[in-house]
Amino acid sequence: MRFLLNWIMTAIALAIAVWFIPGLSAFGAEPWLCFLFVSLFLGIVNTLVKPFLSIISLPITFFSLGVFQLIINTFMLELASWLSVSFLGAGISIASFGSAFVGAIIVSILCAILGVTYNEG
C-alpha cells in the first residue's frame, strides 16, 4: 500500500514539475499515464541505482557540501525518463540538462513535502 501511495505522490510531483518547467513535456500517451510511467521508473531507479551512485560519488558530494547530490537526482530523472520511453513508449521529454536539473529539484522538494520515501524496508 505504501508503494502505491509513494508512486501516486511522485506522479503528482512530476506533473507539477512538468507544468512549471518549460523544457519538460509529456508525450507518447495521455499525460497522466506518462507521469505514472516515469514515476514508476523513478522509484525503481531511486531504489536500485541511486544508492550505488551516492556511495561512489561520496568524496565529490563531501567536497561540494552535498550539492553534487542534486546532479545525481538530475541523472536519476533523466534515466527514469529514458527507461520509460524505451520500455513503455511514453514518458517525459527533457529539452536540456538545465530543465532536468530544475525539474529534479522541484520533484525532490515536492516529494519531501508529500512525504514520499523509497529506501524504506
MIPANU-54994 format. One record per residue: residue number from 1; chain; x, y, z of N, C-alpha, C, CB in turn. Coordinates in Angstrom, 3 decimals, m for minus. Atoms other than C-alpha are relative to their C-alpha. Glycine has a CB too. Example, Ala and Ser with C-alpha at 12.3 -4.5 7.8 and 13.67 -1.06 7.14 Angstrom:
REM residues 2
+-----+-----+----------+----------+----------+----------+----------+----------+----------+----------+----------+----------+----------+----------+
! seq ! mol !     n_c1 !     n_c2 !     n_c3 !    ca_c1 !    ca_c2 !    ca_c3 !     c_c1 !     c_c2 !     c_c3 !    cb_c1 !    cb_c2 !    cb_c3 !
+-----+-----+----------+----------+----------+----------+----------+----------+----------+----------+----------+----------+----------+----------+
!   1 !   A !    0.890 !   m1.190 !    0.000 !   12.300 !   m4.500 !    7.800 !    0.900 !    1.200 !    0.000 !   m0.992 !    0.027 !    1.246 !
!   2 !   A !   m0.820 !   m1.190 !   m0.060 !   13.670 !   m1.060 !    7.140 !   m0.770 !    1.090 !    0.730 !    0.414 !    0.462 !   m1.415 !
+-----+-----+----------+----------+----------+----------+----------+----------+----------+----------+----------+----------+----------+----------+
***
This chain:
REM residues 121
+-----+-----+----------+----------+----------+----------+----------+----------+----------+----------+----------+----------+----------+----------+
! seq ! mol !     n_c1 !     n_c2 !     n_c3 !    ca_c1 !    ca_c2 !    ca_c3 !     c_c1 !     c_c2 !     c_c3 !    cb_c1 !    cb_c2 !    cb_c3 !
+-----+-----+----------+----------+----------+----------+----------+----------+----------+----------+----------+----------+----------+----------+
!   1 !   A !    0.815 !   m1.193 !    0.000 !    0.000 !    0.000 !    0.000 !    0.861 !    1.261 !    0.000 !   m0.929 !   m0.004 !    1.197 !
!   2 !   A !   m0.889 !   m1.156 !   m0.064 !    2.864 !    2.347 !    0.828 !    0.642 !    0.285 !   m1.361 !    1.086 !   m0.226 !    1.058 !
!   3 !   A !   m0.580 !   m0.176 !    1.333 !    4.431 !    1.735 !   m2.591 !   m0.975 !    0.719 !   m0.924 !    0.395 !   m1.358 !   m0.600 !
!   4 !   A !    1.014 !   m0.614 !    0.850 !    1.172 !    2.679 !   m4.320 !   m0.172 !    1.477 !    0.330 !   m1.333 !   m0.729 !    0.151 !
!   5 !   A !    0.127 !   m1.391 !   m0.414 !    0.866 !    5.881 !   m2.298 !    1.219 !    0.818 !   m0.431 !   m0.185 !    0.085 !    1.518 !
!   6 !   A !   m1.222 !   m0.685 !    0.450 !    4.506 !    6.823 !   m2.995 !   m0.006 !    0.207 !   m1.506 !    1.244 !   m0.796 !    0.410 !
!   7 !   A !    0.038 !   m0.073 !    1.463 !    4.004 !    6.096 !   m6.689 !   m0.931 !    1.125 !   m0.458 !   m0.458 !   m1.350 !   m0.598 !
!   8 !   A !    0.970 !   m1.031 !    0.392 !    0.933 !    8.337 !   m6.957 !    0.502 !    1.389 !    0.391 !   m1.374 !   m0.271 !    0.652 !
!   9 !   A !   m0.508 !   m1.302 !   m0.436 !    2.521 !   11.153 !   m4.938 !    1.171 !    0.462 !   m0.867 !    0.430 !   m0.063 !    1.469 !
!  10 !   A !   m1.103 !   m0.359 !    0.897 !    5.644 !   11.046 !   m7.118 !   m0.540 !    0.416 !   m1.365 !    0.987 !   m1.180 !   m0.151 !
!  11 !   A !    0.617 !   m0.383 !    1.273 !    3.456 !   11.182 !  m10.232 !   m0.587 !    1.404 !    0.093 !   m1.096 !   m1.010 !   m0.398 !
!  12 !   A !    0.538 !   m1.352 !   m0.187 !    1.719 !   14.265 !   m8.826 !    1.132 !    1.026 !    0.030 !   m0.828 !    0.081 !    1.304 !
!  13 !   A !   m1.154 !   m0.909 !   m0.045 !    5.083 !   15.898 !   m8.046 !    0.603 !    0.185 !   m1.386 !    1.069 !   m0.533 !    0.970 !
!  14 !   A !   m0.534 !   m0.077 !    1.360 !    6.286 !   15.084 !  m11.552 !   m0.912 !    0.825 !   m0.905 !    0.183 !   m1.408 !   m0.581 !
!  15 !   A !    0.956 !   m0.786 !    0.798 !    3.111 !   16.541 !  m13.095 !    0.133 !    1.487 !    0.310 !   m1.447 !   m0.469 !    0.268 !
!  16 !   A !   m0.182 !   m1.409 !   m0.371 !    3.617 !   19.771 !  m11.160 !    1.297 !    0.542 !   m0.589 !    0.003 !    0.166 !    1.536 !
!  17 !   A !   m1.284 !   m0.438 !    0.575 !    7.256 !   19.952 !  m12.299 !   m0.125 !    0.218 !   m1.504 !    1.107 !   m1.037 !    0.291 !
!  18 !   A !    0.180 !   m0.151 !    1.452 !    6.266 !   19.414 !  m15.939 !   m0.855 !    1.224 !   m0.303 !   m0.648 !   m1.268 !   m0.607 !
!  19 !   A !    0.860 !   m1.158 !    0.206 !    3.609 !   22.083 !  m15.588 !    0.779 !    1.301 !    0.158 !   m1.173 !   m0.031 !    0.975 !
!  20 !   A !   m0.757 !   m1.223 !   m0.266 !    6.126 !   24.646 !  m14.246 !    1.216 !    0.181 !   m0.901 !    0.443 !    0.011 !    1.424 !
!  21 !   A !   m1.262 !   m0.101 !    0.739 !    9.257 !   23.868 !  m16.292 !   m0.288 !   m0.064 !   m1.494 !    0.989 !   m1.131 !    0.419 !
!  22 !   A !    0.285 !    0.009 !    1.437 !    9.080 !   24.812 !  m19.987 !    0.760 !   m1.066 !   m0.781 !    0.316 !    1.338 !   m0.575 !
!  23 !   A !   m0.784 !    0.988 !    0.720 !   11.739 !   22.250 !  m21.005 !   m0.446 !   m1.433 !    0.208 !    1.409 !    0.122 !    0.390 !
!  24 !   A !    0.529 !    1.334 !   m0.248 !    9.752 !   19.264 !  m19.733 !   m1.401 !   m0.100 !   m0.584 !   m0.010 !   m0.323 !    1.515 !
!  25 !   A !    1.350 !    0.206 !    0.540 !    6.725 !   17.840 !  m21.530 !   m0.285 !   m1.493 !   m0.093 !   m0.153 !    0.674 !   m1.397 !
!  26 !   A !    0.435 !    1.393 !    0.082 !    4.747 !   14.609 !  m21.518 !   m0.303 !   m0.343 !   m1.453 !   m1.247 !   m0.252 !    0.900 !
!  27 !   A !    0.315 !    0.430 !    1.358 !    4.458 !   12.609 !  m24.732 !   m0.156 !   m1.507 !   m0.053 !    1.085 !    0.458 !   m0.981 !
!  28 !   A !    0.121 !    1.435 !    0.254 !    3.520 !    9.204 !  m26.079 !   m1.317 !   m0.596 !    0.424 !    1.085 !   m0.718 !    0.687 !
!  29 !   A !    1.287 !    0.498 !   m0.475 !    0.202 !    8.736 !  m24.263 !   m0.696 !    1.164 !    0.709 !    0.172 !   m1.251 !    0.961 !
!  30 !   A !    0.649 !   m1.028 !   m0.813 !   m2.203 !   10.619 !  m22.034 !    1.009 !    0.500 !    1.030 !   m1.294 !   m0.554 !    0.699 !
!  31 !   A !   m0.999 !   m0.529 !   m0.939 !   m0.207 !   12.946 !  m19.752 !    0.010 !   m0.705 !    1.356 !   m0.241 !    1.468 !    0.213 !
!  32 !   A !    0.024 !    0.650 !   m1.317 !   m1.363 !   11.277 !  m16.527 !    0.641 !   m1.380 !   m0.055 !   m1.440 !   m0.114 !    0.517 !
!  33 !   A !   m0.621 !    1.307 !    0.166 !   m0.239 !    7.914 !  m17.883 !    1.526 !    0.141 !   m0.123 !   m0.580 !   m0.715 !   m1.241 !
!  34 !   A !   m1.444 !   m0.272 !    0.109 !    3.171 !    9.367 !  m18.810 !    0.610 !    0.261 !    1.371 !    0.257 !    1.206 !   m0.926 !
!  35 !   A !   m0.505 !   m0.301 !   m1.332 !    3.584 !   10.709 !  m15.271 !    0.064 !   m1.258 !    0.859 !   m0.873 !    1.054 !    0.674 !
!  36 !   A !   m0.023 !    1.260 !   m0.748 !    2.677 !    7.321 !  m13.805 !    1.159 !   m0.891 !   m0.439 !   m1.324 !   m0.746 !   m0.176 !
!  37 !   A !   m1.096 !    0.822 !    0.515 !    5.177 !    5.538 !  m16.069 !    1.343 !    0.504 !    0.510 !   m0.011 !   m0.010 !   m1.532 !
!  38 !   A !   m1.296 !   m0.558 !   m0.403 !    8.048 !    7.907 !  m15.297 !    0.176 !   m0.103 !    1.516 !    0.124 !    1.476 !   m0.455 !
!  39 !   A !   m0.138 !    0.100 !   m1.455 !    7.303 !    7.933 !  m11.574 !    0.246 !   m1.441 !    0.443 !   m1.250 !    0.549 !    0.689 !
!  40 !   A !   m0.300 !    1.398 !   m0.305 !    7.306 !    4.121 !  m11.551 !    1.481 !   m0.283 !   m0.196 !   m0.841 !   m0.938 !   m0.879 !
!  41 !   A !   m1.422 !    0.219 !    0.259 !   10.744 !    4.044 !  m13.144 !    0.881 !    0.853 !    0.918 !    0.320 !    0.308 !   m1.464 !
!  42 !   A !   m0.759 !   m0.824 !   m0.931 !   11.901 !    6.888 !  m10.900 !    0.118 !   m0.687 !    1.357 !   m0.657 !    1.377 !    0.155 !
!  43 !   A !   m0.056 !    0.758 !   m1.244 !   11.016 !    4.799 !   m7.868 !    0.956 !   m1.167 !   m0.092 !   m1.372 !   m0.496 !    0.373 !
!  44 !   A !   m0.903 !    1.137 !    0.193 !   12.857 !    1.798 !   m9.270 !    1.453 !    0.462 !   m0.056 !   m0.362 !   m0.763 !   m1.286 !
!  45 !   A !   m1.362 !   m0.517 !    0.145 !   15.921 !    3.838 !  m10.216 !    0.512 !    0.550 !    1.336 !    0.047 !    1.101 !   m1.088 !
!  46 !   A !   m0.424 !   m0.539 !   m1.296 !   15.995 !    5.631 !   m6.847 !    0.288 !   m1.107 !    1.005 !   m1.066 !    0.935 !    0.556 !
!  47 !   A !   m0.234 !    1.110 !   m0.919 !   15.853 !    2.283 !   m5.078 !    1.231 !   m0.813 !   m0.376 !   m1.212 !   m0.901 !    0.039 !
!  48 !   A !   m1.064 !    0.901 !    0.436 !   18.385 !    0.354 !   m7.174 !    1.307 !    0.691 !   m0.387 !   m0.481 !   m0.794 !   m1.154 !
!  49 !   A !   m1.196 !   m0.627 !    0.565 !   20.812 !    2.791 !   m8.824 !    0.532 !    1.137 !    0.870 !   m0.302 !    0.524 !   m1.388 !
!  50 !   A !   m0.437 !   m1.188 !   m0.726 !   20.895 !    5.925 !   m6.669 !    0.896 !   m0.305 !    1.203 !   m1.199 !    0.768 !    0.460 !
!  51 !   A !   m0.929 !    0.272 !   m1.113 !   22.432 !    4.328 !   m3.535 !    1.412 !   m0.332 !   m0.466 !   m0.525 !   m1.144 !    0.842 !
!  52 !   A !   m1.309 !    0.343 !    0.552 !   25.270 !    2.909 !   m5.634 !    0.742 !    1.258 !   m0.468 !   m0.157 !   m0.993 !   m1.169 !
!  53 !   A !   m0.635 !   m1.232 !    0.461 !   25.954 !    6.275 !   m7.304 !    0.342 !    0.936 !    1.157 !   m0.906 !    0.714 !   m0.988 !
!  54 !   A !   m0.269 !   m0.854 !   m1.155 !   25.723 !    8.076 !   m3.979 !    1.249 !   m0.439 !    0.744 !   m1.188 !   m0.002 !    0.944 !
!  55 !   A !   m1.196 !    0.507 !   m0.677 !   28.376 !    5.839 !   m2.447 !    1.247 !    0.283 !   m0.828 !   m0.128 !   m1.509 !    0.266 !
!  56 !   A !   m1.156 !   m0.254 !    0.864 !   30.689 !    6.157 !   m5.445 !    0.381 !    1.483 !   m0.007 !   m0.295 !   m0.471 !   m1.431 !
!  57 !   A !   m0.267 !   m1.435 !    0.082 !   30.338 !    9.942 !   m5.528 !    0.122 !    0.660 !    1.374 !   m1.095 !    0.679 !   m0.791 !
!  58 !   A !   m0.084 !   m0.553 !   m1.351 !   30.710 !   10.381 !   m1.764 !    1.109 !    1.049 !    0.156 !    0.224 !   m1.117 !    0.988 !
!  59 !   A !   m1.019 !   m1.055 !   m0.143 !   34.046 !   12.275 !   m1.999 !   m0.397 !    1.315 !   m0.680 !    1.321 !   m0.482 !   m0.575 !
!  60 !   A !    0.426 !   m1.220 !    0.702 !   32.644 !   14.727 !   m4.557 !   m1.132 !    0.676 !    0.764 !   m0.449 !   m0.324 !   m1.449 !
!  61 !   A !    1.119 !   m0.545 !   m0.771 !   29.467 !   15.151 !   m2.518 !    0.508 !    0.658 !    1.282 !   m1.022 !   m1.112 !    0.336 !
!  62 !   A !   m0.572 !   m0.564 !   m1.218 !   31.539 !   15.772 !    0.611 !    0.653 !    1.349 !   m0.280 !    1.020 !   m0.967 !    0.608 !
!  63 !   A !   m0.697 !   m1.249 !    0.297 !   33.713 !   18.451 !   m1.012 !   m0.919 !    1.078 !   m0.564 !    1.116 !   m0.261 !   m0.972 !
!  64 !   A !    0.949 !   m0.996 !    0.500 !   30.719 !   20.130 !   m2.658 !   m1.072 !    0.331 !    1.031 !   m0.653 !   m0.495 !   m1.281 !
!  65 !   A !    0.937 !   m0.226 !   m1.107 !   28.873 !   20.165 !    0.693 !   m1.414 !   m0.481 !   m0.336 !   m0.035 !    1.484 !    0.361 !
!  66 !   A !    1.285 !    0.623 !    0.311 !   26.089 !   17.987 !   m0.702 !   m0.661 !    0.465 !   m1.273 !   m0.919 !    0.227 !    1.100 !
!  67 !   A !    0.614 !   m0.537 !    1.212 !   25.378 !   19.983 !   m3.838 !    0.040 !   m1.014 !   m1.140 !    0.703 !    1.290 !   m0.422 !
!  68 !   A !   m0.104 !    0.988 !    1.073 !   26.525 !   17.125 !   m6.059 !   m1.163 !   m0.985 !    0.021 !    1.316 !   m0.755 !    0.109 !
!  69 !   A !    1.166 !    0.878 !   m0.077 !   23.531 !   15.125 !   m4.821 !   m1.113 !    0.493 !   m0.928 !   m0.513 !   m0.086 !    1.451 !
!  70 !   A !    0.970 !   m0.544 !    0.960 !   21.387 !   17.461 !   m6.959 !    0.295 !   m0.484 !   m1.418 !    0.008 !    1.538 !    0.042 !
!  71 !   A !   m0.392 !    0.525 !    1.309 !   23.356 !   16.328 !  m10.007 !   m0.413 !   m1.468 !   m0.118 !    1.530 !    0.154 !   m0.219 !
!  72 !   A !    0.424 !    1.404 !    0.017 !   22.695 !   12.699 !   m9.079 !   m1.511 !   m0.103 !   m0.181 !    0.428 !   m0.711 !    1.297 !
!  73 !   A !    1.453 !   m0.010 !    0.170 !   18.971 !   13.462 !   m8.740 !   m0.387 !    0.330 !   m1.438 !   m0.640 !    1.008 !    0.957 !
!  74 !   A !    0.263 !   m0.348 !    1.391 !   19.074 !   15.032 !  m12.197 !    0.219 !   m1.204 !   m0.907 !    0.893 !    1.165 !   m0.441 !
!  75 !   A !   m0.258 !    1.193 !    0.813 !   20.638 !   11.925 !  m13.707 !   m1.051 !   m1.088 !    0.245 !    1.399 !   m0.550 !    0.300 !
!  76 !   A !    1.047 !    0.992 !   m0.289 !   18.044 !    9.740 !  m11.961 !   m1.290 !    0.346 !   m0.739 !   m0.266 !   m0.082 !    1.521 !
!  77 !   A !    1.189 !   m0.417 !    0.754 !   15.233 !   11.787 !  m13.528 !    0.184 !   m0.271 !   m1.488 !   m0.294 !    1.495 !    0.233 !
!  78 !   A !   m0.270 !    0.261 !    1.417 !   16.876 !   11.561 !  m16.954 !   m0.038 !   m1.496 !   m0.296 !    1.365 !    0.582 !   m0.403 !
!  79 !   A !    0.000 !    1.448 !    0.192 !   17.413 !    7.810 !  m16.565 !   m1.416 !   m0.566 !    0.072 !    0.888 !   m0.674 !    1.047 !
!  80 !   A !    1.384 !    0.471 !   m0.119 !   13.814 !    7.242 !  m15.434 !   m0.807 !    0.373 !   m1.233 !   m0.662 !    0.581 !    1.257 !
!  81 !   A !    0.705 !   m0.418 !    1.215 !   12.521 !    9.226 !  m18.398 !    0.417 !   m0.858 !   m1.190 !    0.270 !    1.485 !   m0.298 !
!  82 !   A !   m0.489 !    0.814 !    1.109 !   14.723 !    7.307 !  m20.819 !   m0.532 !   m1.425 !    0.087 !    1.527 !   m0.010 !   m0.020 !
!  83 !   A !    0.520 !    1.357 !   m0.172 !   13.677 !    3.937 !  m19.372 !   m1.485 !   m0.073 !   m0.319 !    0.249 !   m0.487 !    1.423 !
!  84 !   A !    1.434 !   m0.023 !    0.263 !   10.016 !    4.888 !  m19.530 !   m0.289 !    0.062 !   m1.497 !   m0.648 !    1.188 !    0.706 !
!  85 !   A !    0.199 !   m0.116 !    1.451 !   10.249 !    5.914 !  m23.169 !    0.474 !   m1.258 !   m0.713 !    0.742 !    1.229 !   m0.553 !
!  86 !   A !   m0.549 !    1.180 !    0.666 !   12.381 !    2.907 !  m24.107 !   m0.870 !   m1.237 !    0.184 !    1.389 !   m0.279 !    0.515 !
!  87 !   A !    0.746 !    1.227 !   m0.277 !   10.288 !    0.221 !  m22.432 !   m1.504 !    0.119 !   m0.225 !    0.248 !   m0.421 !    1.407 !
!  88 !   A !    1.454 !   m0.139 !    0.073 !    6.762 !    1.652 !  m22.442 !   m0.471 !    0.934 !   m1.104 !   m0.523 !    0.488 !    1.309 !
!  89 !   A !    0.352 !   m0.862 !    1.120 !    6.839 !    4.170 !  m25.295 !   m0.648 !    1.315 !    0.391 !   m0.905 !   m0.724 !   m0.903 !
!  90 !   A !    0.581 !   m1.262 !   m0.458 !    5.549 !    7.055 !  m23.179 !    0.809 !    0.496 !    1.184 !   m1.507 !   m0.168 !    0.383 !
!  91 !   A !   m0.779 !   m0.564 !   m1.103 !    7.248 !    9.426 !  m20.793 !    0.017 !    1.502 !   m0.077 !    1.424 !   m0.538 !   m0.008 !
!  92 !   A !   m0.155 !   m1.442 !    0.082 !    8.506 !   12.949 !  m20.477 !    1.201 !    0.313 !   m0.878 !    0.161 !    0.627 !    1.409 !
!  93 !   A !   m1.085 !   m0.483 !    0.841 !   10.663 !   14.817 !  m22.926 !    0.769 !    1.053 !    0.788 !   m0.537 !    0.581 !   m1.353 !
!  94 !   A !   m0.855 !   m0.941 !   m0.719 !   13.598 !   16.656 !  m21.368 !    0.846 !    0.735 !   m1.031 !    0.902 !   m0.731 !    1.064 !
!  95 !   A !   m0.653 !   m0.789 !    1.034 !   14.919 !   19.506 !  m23.506 !    1.486 !    0.217 !    0.272 !   m0.688 !    1.328 !   m0.134 !
!  96 !   A !   m1.400 !   m0.303 !   m0.307 !   18.180 !   20.236 !  m21.683 !    0.336 !   m0.463 !    1.410 !    0.282 !    1.512 !   m0.151 !
!  97 !   A !   m0.441 !    0.363 !   m1.342 !   20.248 !   19.439 !  m18.630 !   m0.538 !    0.986 !    1.025 !    1.528 !   m0.055 !    0.068 !
!  98 !   A !    0.502 !   m1.023 !   m0.920 !   19.138 !   22.713 !  m17.061 !   m1.452 !   m0.228 !    0.380 !    0.151 !    1.372 !   m0.615 !
!  99 !   A !    1.403 !    0.265 !   m0.322 !   15.457 !   21.868 !  m17.334 !   m0.138 !   m1.274 !    0.826 !   m0.834 !   m0.110 !   m1.284 !
! 100 !   A !    0.015 !    1.219 !   m0.818 !   16.141 !   18.383 !  m15.951 !    0.468 !    0.310 !    1.416 !    0.893 !   m1.096 !   m0.631 !
! 101 !   A !   m0.527 !   m0.381 !   m1.306 !   18.124 !   19.951 !  m13.091 !   m1.072 !    0.680 !    0.845 !    1.209 !    0.925 !   m0.162 !
! 102 !   A !    1.057 !   m0.705 !   m0.722 !   15.319 !   22.327 !  m12.117 !   m1.178 !   m0.937 !    0.272 !   m0.470 !    1.235 !   m0.798 !
! 103 !   A !    1.079 !    0.970 !   m0.195 !   12.744 !   19.578 !  m12.614 !    0.303 !   m0.974 !    1.124 !   m0.251 !   m0.766 !   m1.279 !
! 104 !   A !   m0.386 !    0.911 !   m1.074 !   14.685 !   17.232 !  m10.329 !   m0.070 !    0.683 !    1.355 !    1.404 !   m0.539 !   m0.240 !
! 105 !   A !    0.095 !   m0.749 !   m1.259 !   14.879 !   19.927 !   m7.666 !   m1.459 !    0.117 !    0.428 !    0.635 !    1.408 !   m0.147 !
! 106 !   A !    1.421 !   m0.151 !   m0.327 !   11.128 !   20.542 !   m7.853 !   m0.598 !   m1.330 !    0.433 !   m0.774 !    0.560 !   m1.203 !
! 107 !   A !    0.526 !    1.318 !   m0.367 !   10.309 !   16.826 !   m7.780 !    0.522 !   m0.414 !    1.378 !    0.388 !   m1.058 !   m1.064 !
! 108 !   A !   m0.574 !    0.354 !   m1.300 !   12.664 !   16.305 !   m4.819 !   m0.667 !    0.769 !    1.133 !    1.504 !    0.268 !    0.006 !
! 109 !   A !    0.634 !   m0.822 !   m1.034 !   11.169 !   19.188 !   m2.855 !   m1.445 !   m0.428 !    0.224 !    0.057 !    1.488 !   m0.384 !
! 110 !   A !    1.401 !    0.396 !   m0.140 !    7.585 !   18.162 !   m3.575 !   m0.137 !   m1.388 !    0.617 !   m0.693 !    0.033 !   m1.356 !
! 111 !   A !    0.050 !    1.331 !   m0.611 !    8.281 !   14.528 !   m2.698 !    0.331 !    0.073 !    1.483 !    0.969 !   m0.955 !   m0.710 !
! 112 !   A !   m0.310 !   m0.175 !   m1.419 !    9.839 !   15.661 !    0.577 !   m1.190 !    0.594 !    0.747 !    1.236 !    0.897 !    0.174 !
! 113 !   A !    1.180 !   m0.603 !   m0.622 !    6.790 !   17.807 !    1.322 !   m1.129 !   m1.023 !    0.121 !   m0.474 !    1.220 !   m0.813 !
! 114 !   A !    1.074 !    1.003 !    0.000 !    4.400 !   14.980 !    0.389 !    0.341 !   m1.240 !    0.806 !   m0.324 !   m0.404 !   m1.411 !
! 115 !   A !   m0.395 !    1.112 !   m0.845 !    6.384 !   12.500 !    2.473 !    0.290 !   m1.290 !   m0.750 !   m1.054 !   m0.249 !    0.994 !
! 116 !   A !   m0.305 !    1.191 !    0.801 !    7.440 !   10.127 !   m0.304 !    1.368 !   m0.540 !    0.409 !   m0.032 !    0.326 !   m1.530 !
! 117 !   A !   m1.266 !    0.642 !   m0.321 !   10.142 !    7.646 !    0.711 !    0.135 !   m1.258 !   m0.837 !    0.097 !   m0.328 !    1.513 !
! 118 !   A !   m0.232 !    1.202 !    0.808 !   11.723 !    4.903 !   m1.379 !    0.913 !   m0.991 !    0.684 !    0.582 !    0.376 !   m1.335 !
! 119 !   A !   m1.013 !    0.891 !   m0.550 !   14.545 !    3.479 !    0.658 !   m0.375 !   m0.539 !    1.372 !    1.317 !    0.716 !    0.085 !
! 120 !   A !    0.442 !    0.616 !   m1.253 !   12.450 !    2.061 !    3.494 !   m0.152 !   m1.484 !   m0.180 !   m1.317 !    0.610 !    0.482 !
! 121 !   A !    0.098 !    1.446 !    0.058 !   12.459 !   m1.589 !    4.302 !   m1.367 !   m0.530 !    0.301 !    0.955 !   m0.598 !    0.927 !
+-----+-----+----------+----------+----------+----------+----------+----------+----------+----------+----------+----------+----------+----------+
***
